[in-house]
Amino acid sequence: MSVLEIVLSVTCAALAVSLVVAWGLLLGARRRIAQLKRSIRTERPRIRLVPTPSDAVRTVVGTAISLKDKGLSGTLRGSIDDLARWADVERPDLARMASRDGTVAILFSDIEGSTALNHALGDRGWVQLLSRHDAVVNRAVSRHGGYVIKTQGDGFMVAFTDAAQAVAAAAEVQRRITRARPGSRLSGVAVRIGVHQGSAVHRDGDLFGRNVAYAARVAAQAEGGEVLVSDGALESLEQTHGDDRPAVLESREVDLKGIPGTQVVHAIDWKV
Protein backbone atom coordinates (compact mmCIF):
# COMPACT_ATOMS: atom_id res chain seq x y z
CA MET A 1 0.00 0.00 0.00
CA SER A 2 1.35 3.36 -0.99
CA VAL A 3 1.82 6.26 1.38
CA LEU A 4 -1.05 8.13 -0.31
CA GLU A 5 -3.40 5.21 0.21
CA ILE A 6 -2.42 5.01 3.89
CA VAL A 7 -3.05 8.75 4.37
CA LEU A 8 -6.45 8.50 2.66
CA SER A 9 -7.44 5.52 4.80
CA VAL A 10 -6.49 7.29 8.04
CA THR A 11 -8.33 10.42 6.94
CA CYS A 12 -11.50 8.48 6.10
CA ALA A 13 -11.36 6.66 9.44
CA ALA A 14 -10.99 9.95 11.28
CA LEU A 15 -13.92 11.45 9.39
CA ALA A 16 -16.04 8.41 10.19
CA VAL A 17 -15.24 8.70 13.88
CA SER A 18 -16.03 12.44 13.79
CA LEU A 19 -19.37 11.79 12.14
CA VAL A 20 -20.28 9.19 14.75
CA VAL A 21 -19.35 11.57 17.59
CA ALA A 22 -21.26 14.48 15.99
CA TRP A 23 -24.31 12.29 15.49
CA GLY A 24 -24.19 11.23 19.13
CA LEU A 25 -23.94 14.84 20.29
CA LEU A 26 -26.86 15.81 18.07
CA LEU A 27 -29.06 13.07 19.51
CA GLY A 28 -28.11 14.12 23.03
CA ALA A 29 -28.93 17.74 22.27
CA ARG A 30 -32.32 16.79 20.82
CA ARG A 31 -33.16 14.76 23.92
CA ARG A 32 -32.15 17.69 26.14
CA ILE A 33 -34.34 20.09 24.14
CA ALA A 34 -37.30 17.73 24.46
CA GLN A 35 -36.77 17.51 28.23
CA LEU A 36 -36.63 21.29 28.52
CA LYS A 37 -39.85 21.67 26.53
CA ARG A 38 -41.62 19.17 28.79
CA SER A 39 -40.40 20.93 31.94
CA ILE A 40 -41.53 24.33 30.62
CA ARG A 41 -45.01 22.95 29.91
CA THR A 42 -45.38 21.32 33.32
CA GLU A 43 -43.56 23.74 35.60
CA ARG A 44 -45.85 26.07 37.56
CA PRO A 45 -45.08 29.77 37.18
CA ARG A 46 -43.10 31.08 40.09
CA ILE A 47 -44.34 34.01 42.13
CA ARG A 48 -41.99 36.94 41.89
CA LEU A 49 -41.50 38.23 45.42
CA VAL A 50 -38.84 40.89 44.83
CA PRO A 51 -39.84 43.84 42.64
CA THR A 52 -37.70 44.54 39.62
CA PRO A 53 -36.10 47.97 39.18
CA SER A 54 -38.79 48.89 36.66
CA ASP A 55 -41.50 47.93 39.16
CA ALA A 56 -39.87 50.12 41.76
CA VAL A 57 -39.69 53.08 39.40
CA ARG A 58 -43.34 52.65 38.42
CA THR A 59 -44.37 52.51 42.06
CA VAL A 60 -42.48 55.64 43.06
CA VAL A 61 -43.40 57.69 39.99
CA GLY A 62 -47.00 56.50 40.10
CA THR A 63 -47.32 57.54 43.73
CA ALA A 64 -45.89 60.96 43.00
CA ILE A 65 -48.24 61.57 40.05
CA SER A 66 -51.22 60.27 42.00
CA LEU A 67 -50.42 62.50 44.95
CA LYS A 68 -50.21 65.52 42.68
CA ASP A 69 -53.44 64.76 40.83
CA LYS A 70 -55.63 63.33 43.61
CA GLY A 71 -54.24 64.63 46.86
CA LEU A 72 -53.38 62.46 49.85
CA SER A 73 -56.82 60.92 50.56
CA GLY A 74 -57.38 60.11 46.89
CA THR A 75 -54.02 58.41 46.64
CA LEU A 76 -54.64 56.25 49.72
CA ARG A 77 -57.85 54.91 48.15
CA GLY A 78 -56.58 54.86 44.58
CA SER A 79 -54.80 51.52 44.32
CA ILE A 80 -57.88 49.49 45.25
CA ASP A 81 -60.11 51.47 42.88
CA ASP A 82 -57.60 51.15 40.05
CA LEU A 83 -57.32 47.41 40.56
CA ALA A 84 -61.11 47.03 40.49
CA ARG A 85 -61.44 49.03 37.28
CA TRP A 86 -58.65 47.01 35.65
CA ALA A 87 -60.35 43.71 36.51
CA ASP A 88 -63.66 44.84 35.03
CA VAL A 89 -62.05 45.66 31.70
CA GLU A 90 -59.22 43.16 31.39
CA ARG A 91 -60.30 39.98 33.16
CA PRO A 92 -63.85 38.86 32.27
CA ASP A 93 -62.49 35.28 32.31
CA LEU A 94 -62.31 35.37 36.12
CA ALA A 95 -65.80 33.89 36.14
CA ARG A 96 -64.11 30.53 35.48
CA MET A 97 -62.89 30.56 39.09
CA ALA A 98 -66.46 30.40 40.40
CA SER A 99 -67.44 27.73 42.91
CA ARG A 100 -70.19 25.19 42.27
CA ASP A 101 -72.88 27.63 43.36
CA GLY A 102 -71.69 30.12 40.74
CA THR A 103 -70.02 32.58 43.12
CA VAL A 104 -66.47 33.79 43.52
CA ALA A 105 -64.72 35.44 46.48
CA ILE A 106 -62.66 38.57 45.83
CA LEU A 107 -60.11 39.94 48.30
CA PHE A 108 -58.58 43.39 48.15
CA SER A 109 -55.76 44.55 50.40
CA ASP A 110 -53.34 47.42 50.74
CA ILE A 111 -51.09 49.11 53.28
CA GLU A 112 -52.68 51.84 55.36
CA GLY A 113 -50.92 55.17 54.96
CA SER A 114 -48.67 53.89 52.18
CA THR A 115 -47.89 57.33 50.78
CA ALA A 116 -46.74 58.62 54.17
CA LEU A 117 -44.65 55.47 54.66
CA ASN A 118 -43.03 55.93 51.26
CA HIS A 119 -42.12 59.50 52.19
CA ALA A 120 -40.75 58.50 55.59
CA LEU A 121 -38.71 55.52 54.37
CA GLY A 122 -37.46 56.94 51.10
CA ASP A 123 -37.71 55.12 47.80
CA ARG A 124 -35.17 52.41 48.61
CA GLY A 125 -36.65 51.65 52.02
CA TRP A 126 -40.16 51.62 50.57
CA VAL A 127 -39.21 49.08 47.89
CA GLN A 128 -37.61 46.88 50.55
CA LEU A 129 -40.78 47.08 52.64
CA LEU A 130 -42.90 46.17 49.60
CA SER A 131 -40.72 43.13 48.98
CA ARG A 132 -41.34 41.83 52.51
CA HIS A 133 -45.04 42.69 52.38
CA ASP A 134 -45.51 41.02 48.98
CA ALA A 135 -43.76 37.88 50.19
CA VAL A 136 -46.18 37.59 53.13
CA VAL A 137 -49.27 38.13 50.97
CA ASN A 138 -48.15 35.80 48.18
CA ARG A 139 -47.30 33.04 50.65
CA ALA A 140 -50.71 33.27 52.35
CA VAL A 141 -52.56 33.34 49.05
CA SER A 142 -50.69 30.28 47.80
CA ARG A 143 -51.29 28.35 51.04
CA HIS A 144 -55.04 28.93 50.88
CA GLY A 145 -55.70 28.24 47.22
CA GLY A 146 -56.04 31.79 45.95
CA TYR A 147 -55.01 33.37 42.68
CA VAL A 148 -53.36 36.79 42.54
CA ILE A 149 -55.23 38.66 39.82
CA LYS A 150 -53.10 41.79 39.89
CA THR A 151 -50.89 43.88 42.13
CA GLN A 152 -50.40 47.61 41.94
CA GLY A 153 -48.00 49.34 44.27
CA ASP A 154 -48.95 48.00 47.69
CA GLY A 155 -52.40 46.82 46.56
CA PHE A 156 -53.45 43.22 45.89
CA MET A 157 -56.52 41.83 44.17
CA VAL A 158 -56.96 38.09 44.75
CA ALA A 159 -59.65 35.59 43.71
CA PHE A 160 -60.71 32.55 45.73
CA THR A 161 -63.33 29.89 45.17
CA ASP A 162 -65.04 30.75 48.45
CA ALA A 163 -64.91 33.23 51.30
CA ALA A 164 -63.50 30.69 53.76
CA GLN A 165 -60.27 30.49 51.78
CA ALA A 166 -60.11 34.26 51.39
CA VAL A 167 -60.64 34.92 55.10
CA ALA A 168 -58.09 32.27 56.07
CA ALA A 169 -55.52 33.95 53.82
CA ALA A 170 -56.43 37.39 55.16
CA ALA A 171 -56.06 36.19 58.75
CA GLU A 172 -52.63 34.73 58.01
CA VAL A 173 -51.49 38.00 56.44
CA GLN A 174 -52.64 40.01 59.44
CA ARG A 175 -51.03 37.65 61.94
CA ARG A 176 -47.68 37.67 60.14
CA ILE A 177 -47.67 41.43 59.69
CA THR A 178 -48.65 42.26 63.26
CA ARG A 179 -46.18 39.77 64.72
CA ALA A 180 -43.23 41.17 62.81
CA ARG A 181 -40.27 41.50 65.12
CA PRO A 182 -39.29 45.02 66.27
CA GLY A 183 -36.85 46.63 63.90
CA SER A 184 -37.95 44.65 60.84
CA ARG A 185 -39.30 46.37 57.73
CA LEU A 186 -42.83 45.22 58.57
CA SER A 187 -42.77 46.44 62.16
CA GLY A 188 -45.58 48.95 62.63
CA VAL A 189 -47.10 48.33 59.19
CA ALA A 190 -50.91 48.04 59.11
CA VAL A 191 -52.74 46.26 56.30
CA ARG A 192 -56.43 46.65 55.56
CA ILE A 193 -58.34 43.82 53.86
CA GLY A 194 -61.83 43.44 52.48
CA VAL A 195 -63.58 40.29 51.20
CA HIS A 196 -66.81 39.89 49.24
CA GLN A 197 -68.40 36.83 47.68
CA GLY A 198 -70.94 37.17 44.89
CA SER A 199 -72.15 35.85 41.58
CA ALA A 200 -69.73 35.31 38.74
CA VAL A 201 -71.05 35.83 35.24
CA HIS A 202 -69.95 35.27 31.67
CA ARG A 203 -67.82 37.43 29.42
CA ASP A 204 -70.12 40.46 29.34
CA GLY A 205 -68.56 41.40 32.69
CA ASP A 206 -71.76 42.96 34.05
CA LEU A 207 -72.62 41.24 37.35
CA PHE A 208 -69.03 40.21 37.90
CA GLY A 209 -68.03 43.84 37.54
CA ARG A 210 -70.44 44.92 40.24
CA ASN A 211 -69.10 42.32 42.63
CA VAL A 212 -65.52 43.42 41.98
CA ALA A 213 -66.54 46.99 42.76
CA TYR A 214 -68.39 45.83 45.88
CA ALA A 215 -65.31 43.99 47.18
CA ALA A 216 -63.19 47.07 46.57
CA ARG A 217 -65.64 49.27 48.49
CA VAL A 218 -65.64 46.85 51.43
CA ALA A 219 -61.84 46.98 51.56
CA ALA A 220 -61.93 50.78 51.43
CA GLN A 221 -63.99 50.77 54.64
CA ALA A 222 -61.40 48.72 56.55
CA GLU A 223 -58.98 50.27 58.98
CA GLY A 224 -55.38 49.14 59.27
CA GLY A 225 -55.27 45.72 60.91
CA GLU A 226 -58.88 44.89 60.03
CA VAL A 227 -60.41 42.13 57.92
CA LEU A 228 -63.87 43.25 56.77
CA VAL A 229 -66.31 40.94 55.01
CA SER A 230 -69.59 41.63 53.25
CA ASP A 231 -72.93 40.00 54.02
CA GLY A 232 -72.35 37.69 51.06
CA ALA A 233 -68.98 36.59 52.38
CA LEU A 234 -70.33 36.10 55.91
CA GLU A 235 -73.19 33.97 54.59
CA SER A 236 -70.67 31.81 52.72
CA LEU A 237 -68.63 31.40 55.91
CA GLU A 238 -71.74 30.28 57.79
CA GLN A 239 -72.55 27.74 55.10
CA THR A 240 -69.05 26.25 55.07
CA HIS A 241 -68.20 26.44 58.79
CA GLY A 242 -71.51 26.85 60.63
CA ASP A 243 -70.92 27.79 64.26
CA ASP A 244 -67.19 27.26 63.80
CA ARG A 245 -66.82 30.21 61.46
CA PRO A 246 -64.50 33.04 62.56
CA ALA A 247 -66.08 35.29 65.17
CA VAL A 248 -67.48 38.67 64.18
CA LEU A 249 -66.04 41.44 66.33
CA GLU A 250 -68.28 44.17 65.01
CA SER A 251 -70.95 44.75 62.37
CA ARG A 252 -71.56 48.25 61.09
CA GLU A 253 -73.74 49.97 58.53
CA VAL A 254 -71.86 51.83 55.83
CA ASP A 255 -72.46 53.70 52.60
CA LEU A 256 -70.39 52.16 49.84
CA LYS A 257 -69.50 54.50 47.00
CA GLY A 258 -71.53 53.69 43.90
CA ILE A 259 -73.62 51.01 45.72
CA PRO A 260 -77.29 51.97 46.31
CA GLY A 261 -78.61 51.89 49.87
CA THR A 262 -76.97 51.20 53.19
CA GLN A 263 -74.80 48.09 53.42
CA VAL A 264 -73.48 46.07 56.37
CA VAL A 265 -69.85 45.01 56.78
CA HIS A 266 -68.43 42.73 59.45
CA ALA A 267 -65.02 42.84 61.15
CA ILE A 268 -63.66 39.31 61.53
CA ASP A 269 -61.59 38.14 64.49
CA TRP A 270 -58.42 36.96 62.75
CA LYS A 271 -56.30 36.58 65.89
CA VAL A 272 -57.68 33.17 66.83
C-alpha positions as CSV (number, residue, x, y, z in Angstrom):
1,M,0.0,0.0,0.0
2,S,1.3,3.4,-1.0
3,V,1.8,6.3,1.4
4,L,-1.0,8.1,-0.3
5,E,-3.4,5.2,0.2
6,I,-2.4,5.0,3.9
7,V,-3.0,8.8,4.4
8,L,-6.5,8.5,2.7
9,S,-7.4,5.5,4.8
10,V,-6.5,7.3,8.0
11,T,-8.3,10.4,6.9
12,C,-11.5,8.5,6.1
13,A,-11.4,6.7,9.4
14,A,-11.0,10.0,11.3
15,L,-13.9,11.4,9.4
16,A,-16.0,8.4,10.2
17,V,-15.2,8.7,13.9
18,S,-16.0,12.4,13.8
19,L,-19.4,11.8,12.1
20,V,-20.3,9.2,14.7
21,V,-19.3,11.6,17.6
22,A,-21.3,14.5,16.0
23,W,-24.3,12.3,15.5
24,G,-24.2,11.2,19.1
25,L,-23.9,14.8,20.3
26,L,-26.9,15.8,18.1
27,L,-29.1,13.1,19.5
28,G,-28.1,14.1,23.0
29,A,-28.9,17.7,22.3
30,R,-32.3,16.8,20.8
31,R,-33.2,14.8,23.9
32,R,-32.2,17.7,26.1
33,I,-34.3,20.1,24.1
34,A,-37.3,17.7,24.5
35,Q,-36.8,17.5,28.2
36,L,-36.6,21.3,28.5
37,K,-39.9,21.7,26.5
38,R,-41.6,19.2,28.8
39,S,-40.4,20.9,31.9
40,I,-41.5,24.3,30.6
41,R,-45.0,23.0,29.9
42,T,-45.4,21.3,33.3
43,E,-43.6,23.7,35.6
44,R,-45.9,26.1,37.6
45,P,-45.1,29.8,37.2
46,R,-43.1,31.1,40.1
47,I,-44.3,34.0,42.1
48,R,-42.0,36.9,41.9
49,L,-41.5,38.2,45.4
50,V,-38.8,40.9,44.8
51,P,-39.8,43.8,42.6
52,T,-37.7,44.5,39.6
53,P,-36.1,48.0,39.2
54,S,-38.8,48.9,36.7
55,D,-41.5,47.9,39.2
56,A,-39.9,50.1,41.8
57,V,-39.7,53.1,39.4
58,R,-43.3,52.7,38.4
59,T,-44.4,52.5,42.1
60,V,-42.5,55.6,43.1
61,V,-43.4,57.7,40.0
62,G,-47.0,56.5,40.1
63,T,-47.3,57.5,43.7
64,A,-45.9,61.0,43.0
65,I,-48.2,61.6,40.1
66,S,-51.2,60.3,42.0
67,L,-50.4,62.5,45.0
68,K,-50.2,65.5,42.7
69,D,-53.4,64.8,40.8
70,K,-55.6,63.3,43.6
71,G,-54.2,64.6,46.9
72,L,-53.4,62.5,49.9
73,S,-56.8,60.9,50.6
74,G,-57.4,60.1,46.9
75,T,-54.0,58.4,46.6
76,L,-54.6,56.3,49.7
77,R,-57.8,54.9,48.2
78,G,-56.6,54.9,44.6
79,S,-54.8,51.5,44.3
80,I,-57.9,49.5,45.2
81,D,-60.1,51.5,42.9
82,D,-57.6,51.2,40.0
83,L,-57.3,47.4,40.6
84,A,-61.1,47.0,40.5
85,R,-61.4,49.0,37.3
86,W,-58.6,47.0,35.7
87,A,-60.3,43.7,36.5
88,D,-63.7,44.8,35.0
89,V,-62.1,45.7,31.7
90,E,-59.2,43.2,31.4
91,R,-60.3,40.0,33.2
92,P,-63.8,38.9,32.3
93,D,-62.5,35.3,32.3
94,L,-62.3,35.4,36.1
95,A,-65.8,33.9,36.1
96,R,-64.1,30.5,35.5
97,M,-62.9,30.6,39.1
98,A,-66.5,30.4,40.4
99,S,-67.4,27.7,42.9
100,R,-70.2,25.2,42.3
101,D,-72.9,27.6,43.4
102,G,-71.7,30.1,40.7
103,T,-70.0,32.6,43.1
104,V,-66.5,33.8,43.5
105,A,-64.7,35.4,46.5
106,I,-62.7,38.6,45.8
107,L,-60.1,39.9,48.3
108,F,-58.6,43.4,48.1
109,S,-55.8,44.5,50.4
110,D,-53.3,47.4,50.7
111,I,-51.1,49.1,53.3
112,E,-52.7,51.8,55.4
113,G,-50.9,55.2,55.0
114,S,-48.7,53.9,52.2
115,T,-47.9,57.3,50.8
116,A,-46.7,58.6,54.2
117,L,-44.6,55.5,54.7
118,N,-43.0,55.9,51.3
119,H,-42.1,59.5,52.2
120,A,-40.8,58.5,55.6
121,L,-38.7,55.5,54.4
122,G,-37.5,56.9,51.1
123,D,-37.7,55.1,47.8
124,R,-35.2,52.4,48.6
125,G,-36.6,51.7,52.0
126,W,-40.2,51.6,50.6
127,V,-39.2,49.1,47.9
128,Q,-37.6,46.9,50.6
129,L,-40.8,47.1,52.6
130,L,-42.9,46.2,49.6
131,S,-40.7,43.1,49.0
132,R,-41.3,41.8,52.5
133,H,-45.0,42.7,52.4
134,D,-45.5,41.0,49.0
135,A,-43.8,37.9,50.2
136,V,-46.2,37.6,53.1
137,V,-49.3,38.1,51.0
138,N,-48.1,35.8,48.2
139,R,-47.3,33.0,50.6
140,A,-50.7,33.3,52.4
141,V,-52.6,33.3,49.1
142,S,-50.7,30.3,47.8
143,R,-51.3,28.3,51.0
144,H,-55.0,28.9,50.9
145,G,-55.7,28.2,47.2
146,G,-56.0,31.8,45.9
147,Y,-55.0,33.4,42.7
148,V,-53.4,36.8,42.5
149,I,-55.2,38.7,39.8
150,K,-53.1,41.8,39.9
151,T,-50.9,43.9,42.1
152,Q,-50.4,47.6,41.9
153,G,-48.0,49.3,44.3
154,D,-49.0,48.0,47.7
155,G,-52.4,46.8,46.6
156,F,-53.4,43.2,45.9
157,M,-56.5,41.8,44.2
158,V,-57.0,38.1,44.7
159,A,-59.7,35.6,43.7
160,F,-60.7,32.5,45.7
161,T,-63.3,29.9,45.2
162,D,-65.0,30.8,48.4
163,A,-64.9,33.2,51.3
164,A,-63.5,30.7,53.8
165,Q,-60.3,30.5,51.8
166,A,-60.1,34.3,51.4
167,V,-60.6,34.9,55.1
168,A,-58.1,32.3,56.1
169,A,-55.5,34.0,53.8
170,A,-56.4,37.4,55.2
171,A,-56.1,36.2,58.8
172,E,-52.6,34.7,58.0
173,V,-51.5,38.0,56.4
174,Q,-52.6,40.0,59.4
175,R,-51.0,37.6,61.9
176,R,-47.7,37.7,60.1
177,I,-47.7,41.4,59.7
178,T,-48.6,42.3,63.3
179,R,-46.2,39.8,64.7
180,A,-43.2,41.2,62.8
181,R,-40.3,41.5,65.1
182,P,-39.3,45.0,66.3
183,G,-36.8,46.6,63.9
184,S,-37.9,44.7,60.8
185,R,-39.3,46.4,57.7
186,L,-42.8,45.2,58.6
187,S,-42.8,46.4,62.2
188,G,-45.6,48.9,62.6
189,V,-47.1,48.3,59.2
190,A,-50.9,48.0,59.1
191,V,-52.7,46.3,56.3
192,R,-56.4,46.7,55.6
193,I,-58.3,43.8,53.9
194,G,-61.8,43.4,52.5
195,V,-63.6,40.3,51.2
196,H,-66.8,39.9,49.2
197,Q,-68.4,36.8,47.7
198,G,-70.9,37.2,44.9
199,S,-72.2,35.9,41.6
200,A,-69.7,35.3,38.7
201,V,-71.0,35.8,35.2
202,H,-70.0,35.3,31.7
203,R,-67.8,37.4,29.4
204,D,-70.1,40.5,29.3
205,G,-68.6,41.4,32.7
206,D,-71.8,43.0,34.0
207,L,-72.6,41.2,37.4
208,F,-69.0,40.2,37.9
209,G,-68.0,43.8,37.5
210,R,-70.4,44.9,40.2
211,N,-69.1,42.3,42.6
212,V,-65.5,43.4,42.0
213,A,-66.5,47.0,42.8
214,Y,-68.4,45.8,45.9
215,A,-65.3,44.0,47.2
216,A,-63.2,47.1,46.6
217,R,-65.6,49.3,48.5
218,V,-65.6,46.8,51.4
219,A,-61.8,47.0,51.6
220,A,-61.9,50.8,51.4
221,Q,-64.0,50.8,54.6
222,A,-61.4,48.7,56.5
223,E,-59.0,50.3,59.0
224,G,-55.4,49.1,59.3
225,G,-55.3,45.7,60.9
226,E,-58.9,44.9,60.0
227,V,-60.4,42.1,57.9
228,L,-63.9,43.2,56.8
229,V,-66.3,40.9,55.0
230,S,-69.6,41.6,53.3
231,D,-72.9,40.0,54.0
232,G,-72.4,37.7,51.1
233,A,-69.0,36.6,52.4
234,L,-70.3,36.1,55.9
235,E,-73.2,34.0,54.6
236,S,-70.7,31.8,52.7
237,L,-68.6,31.4,55.9
238,E,-71.7,30.3,57.8
239,Q,-72.5,27.7,55.1
240,T,-69.1,26.2,55.1
241,H,-68.2,26.4,58.8
242,G,-71.5,26.9,60.6
243,D,-70.9,27.8,64.3
244,D,-67.2,27.3,63.8
245,R,-66.8,30.2,61.5
246,P,-64.5,33.0,62.6
247,A,-66.1,35.3,65.2
248,V,-67.5,38.7,64.2
249,L,-66.0,41.4,66.3
250,E,-68.3,44.2,65.0
251,S,-71.0,44.8,62.4
252,R,-71.6,48.3,61.1
253,E,-73.7,50.0,58.5
254,V,-71.9,51.8,55.8
255,D,-72.5,53.7,52.6
256,L,-70.4,52.2,49.8
257,K,-69.5,54.5,47.0
258,G,-71.5,53.7,43.9
259,I,-73.6,51.0,45.7
260,P,-77.3,52.0,46.3
261,G,-78.6,51.9,49.9
262,T,-77.0,51.2,53.2
263,Q,-74.8,48.1,53.4
264,V,-73.5,46.1,56.4
265,V,-69.9,45.0,56.8
266,H,-68.4,42.7,59.4
267,A,-65.0,42.8,61.2
268,I,-63.7,39.3,61.5
269,D,-61.6,38.1,64.5
270,W,-58.4,37.0,62.7
271,K,-56.3,36.6,65.9
272,V,-57.7,33.2,66.8
